[in-house]
Amino acid sequence: MISAVIVFPGSNCDRDLKVAIEAVTGRAPAMVWHREMELPAGTGLIAIPGGFSYGDYLRSGAMAARSPIMQAVTQAAGRGVPVLGICNGFQVLTEAGLLPGALMRNAGLHFVCRIVGLKVETSQSIFTSFYSAGEEIVIPVAHHDGNYQANRETLDRLEGDGRVAFRYTGEVNGSARSIAGILNTSGNVLGMMPHPERALEAAHGGTDGRRLFEGLLEAVAA
Amino acid sequence: MKARVFVTLKPGVLDPQGKAIHHALDGLGFAGVNDVRAGKLIELDLADGTSEADIEAMCRQLLANTVIENFRVEQAS
């Protein structure tokens, strides 16, 4: 499978994501610089990494969402290509309008960097099919702007349509309805604040992130 | 020509930074501060004749995130 990791100035989890994708798929992803206009031909998975693109200037993810490569990402997402945005990647996806809502400063104002509990809300997605609905997993978070907010109608719609992928099991950042990750209407775009690529090997302290990539690989290969 | 764009959080949107500023003002002994909301001021130096519609498009496409923010433009010639 051909996969692509988008790299912005200030991305800092791009290598972690590359290592995770290569470990699971057996093939290193193309690292695509934000100034590119096109993705590699046949790209079957796009991953947008964590970090502080453009120094979080203006708003987290705001500049990255308007960079040249994002037009190609938006077009690919429209064709059904899976897009995974982690942490800053989630912020980029909301700023680009590929996911609803916004990620604001953590309610407690502090940068939160620790391992948190997550509840998998649905197994009916290409990202979560290797988990059970209701299962509790542990994945690290590391963010300052992870406080997910949207208006009530949007939140009701996300919940009603089964588009909340993950919720925090405890208080982390003030997110509305404890939302940690959401899907788009077609289910091929996932944004999440926790870092599954940092929970891949036993040496990471946990392997609960691995099944996200394994499930994706099976979905894309099928 | 110049334009000033004021970006503010929509009413009801939680403003942790405003809350922190409020807390610090309390700490300095300023009583009677009921609430603090923090926003941004963006100054644009524009080619003469830039239309209001263009400035509004800049605000909608980049300067403000209209999911959570309002914006107001002040033009000065």
Interface residues (C-beta under 8 A of the other chain):
Chain A: L58 R59 A62 R66 T94 E95 P100 G101 A102 M104 R105 N106 A107 G108 L109 N147 Q149 A150 G174
Chain B: V13 L14 P16 Q17 K19 A20 Q61 L62 L63 N65 V67 I68
